[in-house]
Amino acid sequence: MNLAILALGIAVLGVSLGEGILVANIAQASARQPEMFGKLRTLMIMGVAFIEGTFFVLLASTFFVN
């Protein structure tokens, strides 16, 4: 079994958990203060972009290692 595939699977799991926690916390915060939803949405989009960016860097690096 190729270890790069296993590493990508673990990375995808981490990305999914991170995004799920982020979105859940944003939903909880907007339920407490609905007037902050616009700012929270912007922060959520930036957070998801950074999490996905980190995953894509890992994805690219695994292809260069092999």
Secondary structure, DSSP 8 states (H G I E B T S, - for coil): --HHHHHHHHHHHHHHHHHHHHHHHHHHHHHH-GGGHHHHHHHHHHHHHHHHHHHHHHHHHHHHH-
